[in-house]
Amino acid sequence: MQSWGTTSRFTERDTGTEPSKSGVIGLLCAALGKPRREEPEHAGRWPRLSDLASLRMGVRIDRPGNVGVDFQTAGGGSMGRSPYGVARVQGGLFGSVMSWRYYLQDASFLVGLSGNNQELLRLLHEALRKPVWQIYLGRKSYLPGIPPYLADGLVDMDLSTALSCYGEPLDDDVRVVLEIPFSQGAESRTDQPIDFYRRRFGRRYVKVTTLAELNRSSRR
């Protein structure tokens, strides 16, 4: 189970159909033990969020899975002799609060990050092998079912080639979502992390393609 929401508001928590960049970078920050808030005294201890966000990301949807939803309630009634509810901004308690939380089940993805800083990539790979904090797939209750890193380490090839040929052969119509630096003919995603502490995210652009198209492009 995993969830990669980017537009959640209040009681309805969405999920995308593939891992979001903010979710993947957040997972890496947890593996590094990097706090949400960046302070001057943190310089040199952890990579800057801007350096992590500058890595180019691609996702291969090996198995799209299915979207499910949990209907949950919080609050209402009493705990012992005290009323139990959800705190209001104005003070006091609500009664029961309902929420709908969407998630992916039985999905499998290959996520690649690409950049020129090999030292940073090696640091991230090692952090995934030995995480400082618990890592999870979008929500704290969704723990990885398998180790979230490649057993054979970094791959020395460009991102498109790595996504198209890594692992066992797959069908040509397997979908690939590849980050690109321009907006023409692209889809936008509002999941570029800018500041996790203030929950600020920017826009990036992706090309949605297939393995067949990636393989044709590599032969040109």
C-alpha positions as CSV (number, residue, x, y, z in Angstrom):
1,M,0.0,0.0,0.0
2,Q,1.2,3.5,-0.8
3,S,-0.2,7.0,-1.3
4,W,1.3,9.9,-3.2
5,G,-1.1,12.8,-2.7
6,T,-0.4,16.3,-4.1
7,T,-3.7,18.1,-3.8
8,S,-5.1,16.9,-0.4
9,R,-7.3,19.3,1.4
10,F,-8.8,18.8,4.9
11,T,-10.8,15.6,5.1
12,E,-10.2,14.2,1.6
13,R,-6.7,12.9,1.0
14,D,-5.9,12.0,-2.6
15,T,-3.2,9.8,-4.2
16,G,-1.5,10.1,-7.6
17,T,-1.2,7.1,-9.9
18,E,2.6,7.1,-9.5
19,P,5.1,8.4,-6.8
20,S,5.3,12.2,-6.5
21,K,8.6,14.0,-6.5
22,S,7.8,15.6,-3.1
23,G,7.0,12.1,-1.7
24,V,10.2,10.6,-3.0
25,I,12.4,13.5,-1.8
26,G,10.6,13.4,1.6
27,L,11.4,9.7,1.8
28,L,15.1,10.4,1.1
29,C,15.1,13.2,3.8
30,A,13.7,10.7,6.3
31,A,16.4,8.2,5.4
32,L,19.1,10.9,5.8
33,G,17.6,12.0,9.1
34,K,17.2,15.5,7.6
35,P,14.8,17.8,9.5
36,R,12.0,19.6,7.7
37,R,13.3,23.0,8.6
38,E,16.7,24.0,7.2
39,E,18.8,26.1,9.6
40,P,22.2,27.8,8.9
41,E,23.8,25.4,11.4
42,H,22.7,22.4,9.3
43,A,24.9,23.5,6.4
44,G,27.2,20.6,5.4
45,R,25.5,18.1,7.7
46,W,22.8,17.2,5.2
47,P,22.3,18.0,1.5
48,R,20.3,21.1,0.9
49,L,16.7,20.5,-0.2
50,S,17.4,22.5,-3.4
51,D,20.1,20.1,-4.3
52,L,17.8,17.1,-3.7
53,A,15.0,18.8,-5.7
54,S,17.3,19.5,-8.6
55,L,17.8,15.8,-9.3
56,R,15.8,14.7,-12.4
57,M,13.2,12.0,-11.7
58,G,11.6,9.3,-13.8
59,V,9.1,6.7,-12.9
60,R,8.4,3.4,-14.6
61,I,5.0,2.0,-13.8
62,D,5.8,-1.8,-13.7
63,R,2.4,-2.5,-12.2
64,P,-0.2,0.2,-11.8
65,G,-2.2,-1.4,-9.1
66,N,-5.7,-0.3,-8.0
67,V,-7.0,2.8,-6.1
68,G,-8.7,2.1,-2.8
69,V,-10.1,4.4,-0.2
70,D,-10.3,4.2,3.6
71,F,-13.2,5.9,5.3
72,Q,-12.1,7.0,8.8
73,T,-13.5,8.9,11.7
74,A,-11.8,10.7,14.6
75,G,-13.2,12.1,17.8
76,G,-16.7,11.9,19.1
77,G,-18.0,10.5,22.4
78,S,-15.9,10.5,25.4
79,M,-12.7,9.2,26.8
80,G,-13.3,8.3,30.4
81,R,-15.3,11.2,31.8
82,S,-13.9,13.7,29.4
83,P,-15.4,14.5,25.9
84,Y,-13.2,13.3,23.1
85,G,-13.1,15.2,19.8
86,V,-10.9,17.0,17.3
87,A,-9.6,20.5,18.3
88,R,-11.0,23.5,16.5
89,V,-9.0,26.6,15.6
90,Q,-11.4,28.8,17.5
91,G,-11.0,26.5,20.6
92,G,-13.0,23.7,22.0
93,L,-13.7,20.3,20.3
94,F,-15.6,19.1,17.3
95,G,-17.6,15.9,17.5
96,S,-16.7,13.2,15.0
97,V,-14.7,14.2,11.9
98,M,-14.9,12.0,8.8
99,S,-12.1,11.6,6.3
100,W,-11.6,9.7,3.0
101,R,-8.0,8.6,2.4
102,Y,-7.2,7.2,-1.1
103,Y,-4.3,4.9,-1.7
104,L,-2.7,2.5,-4.2
105,Q,-2.6,-1.2,-3.6
106,D,-0.6,-3.9,-5.3
107,A,1.3,-1.3,-7.4
108,S,5.0,-1.5,-8.2
109,F,7.3,1.3,-9.6
110,L,10.9,1.8,-10.6
111,V,11.9,5.3,-9.6
112,G,15.1,6.8,-10.9
113,L,16.9,10.0,-9.9
114,S,19.6,11.4,-12.1
115,G,22.2,14.1,-11.6
116,N,25.8,15.1,-12.1
117,N,26.7,14.9,-8.4
118,Q,27.8,11.3,-8.0
119,E,28.8,11.8,-4.4
120,L,25.2,12.9,-3.6
121,L,23.7,9.9,-5.4
122,R,26.0,7.5,-3.5
123,L,25.0,9.3,-0.2
124,L,21.3,8.8,-1.0
125,H,21.8,5.1,-1.9
126,E,23.6,4.5,1.4
127,A,20.9,6.3,3.3
128,L,18.2,4.1,1.8
129,R,20.3,1.0,2.8
130,K,20.6,2.3,6.4
131,P,17.9,4.9,7.1
132,V,18.1,7.1,10.1
133,W,14.3,7.5,10.5
134,Q,11.5,5.2,9.5
135,I,10.8,5.5,5.8
136,Y,7.3,5.0,4.3
137,L,5.5,5.2,1.0
138,G,3.6,8.5,1.3
139,R,1.9,7.8,4.7
140,K,3.4,6.6,7.9
141,S,1.3,3.4,8.0
142,Y,2.5,2.4,4.5
143,L,5.9,0.7,5.0
144,P,7.9,-0.6,2.0
145,G,7.3,-4.3,1.4
146,I,10.8,-4.7,-0.2
147,P,14.0,-2.7,0.2
148,P,13.5,0.6,-1.7
149,Y,16.9,0.7,-3.4
150,L,18.7,-1.2,-6.1
151,A,20.8,-4.1,-4.7
152,D,23.5,-3.5,-7.3
153,G,24.0,0.2,-6.5
154,L,24.1,3.1,-8.9
155,V,23.5,2.6,-12.6
156,D,26.0,4.4,-14.9
157,M,23.7,5.3,-17.8
158,D,21.3,8.1,-18.6
159,L,17.9,8.1,-16.9
160,S,15.8,7.2,-20.0
161,T,18.0,4.2,-20.8
162,A,18.1,3.0,-17.2
163,L,14.3,3.1,-17.0
164,S,13.9,1.3,-20.3
165,C,16.3,-1.6,-19.8
166,Y,16.8,-2.1,-16.0
167,G,15.6,-5.4,-14.7
168,E,13.5,-8.1,-16.4
169,P,12.0,-7.4,-19.9
170,L,8.6,-5.7,-19.7
171,D,5.8,-5.1,-22.2
172,D,6.2,-2.2,-24.6
173,D,3.1,-0.5,-23.4
174,V,4.5,-0.1,-19.8
175,R,4.0,3.6,-19.0
176,V,7.0,5.9,-18.1
177,V,6.7,9.4,-16.5
178,L,9.9,11.3,-17.2
179,E,10.8,14.8,-15.9
180,I,11.7,17.3,-18.6
181,P,13.0,20.8,-18.4
182,F,10.4,22.5,-20.6
183,S,6.6,22.8,-20.7
184,Q,5.8,22.5,-24.4
185,G,3.8,19.3,-25.0
186,A,4.3,18.3,-21.4
187,E,2.1,17.6,-18.3
188,S,2.6,19.7,-15.2
189,R,3.0,18.4,-11.6
190,T,2.8,20.6,-8.6
191,D,5.1,18.5,-6.5
192,Q,8.5,20.1,-6.8
193,P,9.6,20.6,-3.1
194,I,10.7,24.1,-2.2
195,D,10.2,24.2,1.6
196,F,8.9,21.2,3.5
197,Y,8.6,23.2,6.8
198,R,6.3,25.8,5.2
199,R,4.8,23.2,2.9
200,R,5.7,25.1,-0.3
201,F,5.8,23.3,-3.6
202,G,6.5,24.4,-7.2
203,R,5.6,23.3,-10.6
204,R,7.6,20.9,-12.8
205,Y,6.9,19.2,-16.1
206,V,6.9,15.6,-17.2
207,K,6.5,13.6,-20.4
208,V,4.3,10.6,-20.2
209,T,5.5,7.9,-22.6
210,T,5.9,4.2,-23.0
211,L,8.9,1.8,-23.0
212,A,8.4,1.3,-26.7
213,E,8.8,5.0,-27.4
214,L,11.8,5.3,-25.1
215,N,13.5,2.4,-26.9
216,R,12.8,4.0,-30.3
217,S,14.2,7.3,-29.1
218,S,17.4,5.6,-27.9
219,R,18.0,4.1,-31.3
220,R,17.7,7.4,-33.2
